[in-house]
Amino acid sequence: MLLIRPLSQGDLDDLHGMTEKAGKGLTSLPPNRDLLSRKIARSEATFQEKCEPEAGFYMFALEDSAQKKCVGVSGIEARVGLDEVWYNYRLSTTVNASRELGVHVKTPTLHLTNDMTDTSEICSLLLADTHRQGGNGLLLSRARFLFMADFRQLFSEKVFAEMRGESDSEGRSPLWDALGRRFFDMDFSEADFLSGMGNKSFIAELMPKYPIYLPLLPESAREVVGQVHENTRPALKMLQAEGFNFNGLVDIFDAGPVVEAFIHNIRAVRESFKRHVLVSRQPVNMDVPPAQRALISNRSFRDFRVTTIPASCIKPDTVSIPAEVAEALQVSSGDLVRLSPLKDAAGTRKPARS
């Protein structure tokens, strides 16, 4: 069984192993044990309610119960830009015109902004190579939205995600080589690592504050603005299916796009509903395709759990689940759980009301 739960220090070895295989460019999860341990500690403190809500950082583990190991992680930042300034480039258009000369020129430009300050971010999605099938990525990504649905007061109305931009196997970014290197005497991988380690003051100190005119950059740099890394395309596709759209912002290092959505418009939230649990002793065929499965969460804060069940288990007033699923979710008959289609509404009994 695959189960979502809060990440713990016992997952550090598994997490570090996954980050080492992820390659360069995954800014939020660099392969540094000390940093990863601090991130886990911060998440544990958040789930134990030892920090202010706006400072919350939630990391979730995808546990393979058969292998007894963590095979994926995903996260939520309750708010960004409150302790350190949050930077993006806004892709916009500058118009220069002369009626006398009959000239009207539209020039794409990049403006340094802090527009996402005080907004919630979904981040740190990483799945082991061995588990990239069978809807596991959907479970890992969309479980976060069930958490948001039950604890809306902890997050902003809008949520965003920074998608990893284009870089080669050596960690070189065309945008950074054309722009960043001219102001920072360091390689892209070094700047990206420093940012991931939380050392972002150099950005404010050295990044140009004036608009960047894209036609002045080489074609290789212009082509990657707003484009995602090949390994990130499945994650972008999942978010687009949930209602996320490009908001005109890009990452300042690799020009990866920023996508956003209002929480109440996210599909997994919008189509979620509640049912009372009925623990069944009858055998259930759990081996059904992703389109016929539903997410089910126990709605707990400190002991949050999510897994998937066949949509056929859902009845008008109850959801019938096997004893082993109930045990994994830490629920009993009569408990109220939240459900949502894993992939889409097809095959899931829609409720009369949520």
HELIX and SHEET records of a PDB file:
HELIX    1   1 GLN A    9  ASP A   11  5                                   3    
HELIX    2   2 LEU A   12  ALA A   22  1                                  11    
HELIX    3   3 ARG A   33  PHE A   47  1                                  15    
HELIX    4   4 PRO A   53  ALA A   55  5                                   3    
HELIX    5   5 ASP A  129  HIS A  131  5                                   3    
HELIX    6   6 ASN A  136  ASP A  150  1                                  15    
HELIX    7   7 ARG A  152  LEU A  154  5                                   3    
HELIX    8   8 PRO A  174  ALA A  178  1                                   5    
HELIX    9   9 GLY A  180  ARG A  182  5                                   3    
HELIX   10  10 PHE A  188  GLY A  196  1                                   9    
HELIX   11  11 SER A  201  LEU A  206  1                                   6    
HELIX   12  12 LEU A  214  LEU A  216  5                                   3    
HELIX   13  13 GLU A  219  ARG A  222  1                                   4    
HELIX   14  14 GLU A  230  THR A  232  5                                   3    
HELIX   15  15 ARG A  233  ALA A  241  1                                   9    
HELIX   16  16 ILE A  263  ASN A  265  5                                   3    
HELIX   17  17 ARG A  267  ARG A  270  1                                   4    
HELIX   18  18 PRO A  290  GLN A  292  5                                   3    
HELIX   19  19 ALA A  311  CYS A  313  5                                   3    
HELIX   20  20 ALA A  323  LEU A  329  1                                   7    
SHEET    1   A10 LEU A   2  PRO A   6  0                                        
SHEET    2   A10 PHE A  57  ASP A  64 -1                                        
SHEET    3   A10 LYS A  69  GLU A  77 -1                                        
SHEET    4   A10 SER A 120  LEU A 127 -1                                        
SHEET    5   A10 LYS A 158  GLU A 162  1                                        
SHEET    6   A10 PRO A 257  PHE A 262 -1                                        
SHEET    7   A10 ASN A 245  VAL A 250 -1                                        
SHEET    8   A10 ASN A  88  SER A  98 -1                                        
SHEET    9   A10 VAL A 103  THR A 113 -1                                        
SHEET   10   A10 ILE A 212  TYR A 213 -1                                        
SHEET    1   B 5 VAL A 306  PRO A 310  0                                        
SHEET    2   B 5 ARG A 293  SER A 297 -1                                        
SHEET    3   B 5 LEU A 336  PRO A 341 -1                                        
SHEET    4   B 5 PHE A 273  SER A 280 -1                                        
SHEET    5   B 5 THR A 318  PRO A 322  1                                        
END                                                                             
